[in-house]
Amino acid sequence: MLSQTTLFFISVLAGFAIGFVYDLFRVTRLAVKHHNAVVQVEDAMFWLIAAAGMFLLTLHVNGGETRAFSFVGAAVGAVLYFATLSRVIIKIFIAVITVIKKIIKAVTRLILIPVRFIVKTLSVLASFAFEKVKLAEKPAKNLLQKSKRYVKIKKKSFKRSLNILKKI
């Protein structure tokens, strides 16, 4: 009788553990958006973990003999966990995840400071160089336009000269 009572209370503790593991899955779903297919895979993983845990419990504690009251104890433990500790545990996990997200965000910002500086410096240098090219283009463009006008003028004067020579 003592061993059955012990098995029942160990099963209740296993139910608490199963509830805690399920809360871990729930918190990951709250922290990171999941697709429905991923949620289904996670649920299947949870039930495999829970079944393996209960199998190992009955194997280790009760010599592999399955007793209905051990499953009832696990169900009672899970219900007690969800009724008492689940909300508190989830709030703690969410607070921890929020702090971790803030730390990651701060570290990312610190890492990006030199990168932003380099990008800004290169963009300023590139715009400065581009402006210099534009400034350098203007005299070249002006020279090209002047040379075109000069060629046109010379062409006209050459044609006039030919016309004058033809008349003579």
C-alpha positions, 0 to 999 in steps of 0.5 A: 500500500505504501508503494502505491501511495508513493507511486501516486504522489510521484505521478502527481509530481510527474503531472506537474512536470508535464504541465511545466513542459507544456508551458514551455511550449506555450511560452515559445508560441507566445514569444515567436509567432508559429504557423499552424503546422509547426504548432501541430508538430510541437503538440506531437512532440509534447505528447511524445515527451509526456508519454515517454516520461510516463513510461519511464516513470512506470518502468523505474518506479513500478517495475514496468507495471502500468497502474490506472491510478498513476495516470490519474495521479499525473492528470491530477498533478497537471490540473493542480499545476495549471490551476496554481502555478501555470500563470505565474510561471508563464509571467516569469518566462515572458518577463525573462524573454522580454529581458533577453529580447532587450539585451539582444536588441541593445547588443545588436545596436552596439554592434551596428554603431561601427557599421552605421558609421562606416556606411555613413562615412562611405556614403558621404565620401561617395556623394562627395566624389559624385559631386566632384565628378559632376563638377568635372563633367561641366567643364568637359561638357562646356569644352565639348559644346564649344568644340562642336560650335567651332567645328560647325563654324569652321564647316560653314566657313569651309562651305562658303569658301568652296562656294566662293571658289566655285563661282570664280 
